[in-house]
Amino acid sequence: MHIPPYDNANRPLVDIDDKRVPLNYFNIVKLRRGEAFEYRVPHYETAIVPATGTVDVDVEGEGFERVGLRGADVWDGEPEGVYVPSGARARFVCVSETAEVFVAGARCEKPLEPFVVRAADIDKVQYGSDDTKTHRKIKHILGTKYRDRIGRLLVSELFTVGQGGWSGFPPHKHDEDRPPIETRHDETYNFRFRPNNGFGLQLLQREDGGLGEAYHLIDGSTLVIDKGYHPCVVAPGYEMYYFTILGGLSQRPLIQYFQPSHAHQIETIPGIKDMIAKFK
């Protein structure tokens, strides 16, 4: 489940038809000024999201200039992105000194049209509290306003607010397609920490009540979530960010199923119901 950070040489960390999360695709592309990257992912719609730097993007001849505002790290400004329809050919060129670009995808056959998401279009929600150790902010890049322009892909950035605390709590899962109770959404995360020597822990709790797994998260860790309840936590003194890719099996809106023994905690966390409603 845990992919430690490494030099992937601009090749996918999670490729098409991955055995663990076949509904997801994920690549990290690093470029210097003037360098270009071109790709086409058959049967997957994708989003191009600069983690840092600025790129000019072309999707089947349609251009989107100067996408990406951030400099030092993912805390340095608001995200931007470009939606790339399923199977379309996309090319982006670095127009800053350097750029690190996330390419996020979900399996989808529906033919749609490309579009750009600017900083002003980001759908934000903040919930939780310092008292409940659940304070965080979510920036939906492909949020609810684009629901009719996207097939199965949800792309967001999640930030802990303050230093230390829990995310993805109460424990929840989305590995069975049984709406309206739950939907099957494969999920992939990429984590960053501030300061970057920070660390956290990803839990994967199984449904049978037995012991699950715990993964040591560091700056650049990638996690693929195939099944189970999956809260995570960052150590005191550090802030945590994670880039989130969700790919739905039968629909785009996410229906989370909260672990019954902890579901009552929903009532203790301010704003969490608004957060749940935003994943559409």
Secondary structure, 3 states (H helix, E strand, C coil): CEECCCCCCCCCCECCCCCCCCCEEEEEEEEECCCEEEEECCCEEEEEEEEECCEEEEECCEEEEEECCCCCCCCCCCCCEEEECCCCEEEEEECCCEEEEEEEEEECCCCCCCEEECHHHCEEEEECCCCCCCCEEEEECCCHHHCCCCCCEEEEEEEECCCCEEECCCCEECCCCECCCECCEEEEEEEEEECCCCEEEEEEECCCCCCCEEEEEECCCEEEECCCECCEEECCCCEEEEEEEEEECCCCCCCCEECCCCHHHHHHCCCHHHHHHHCC
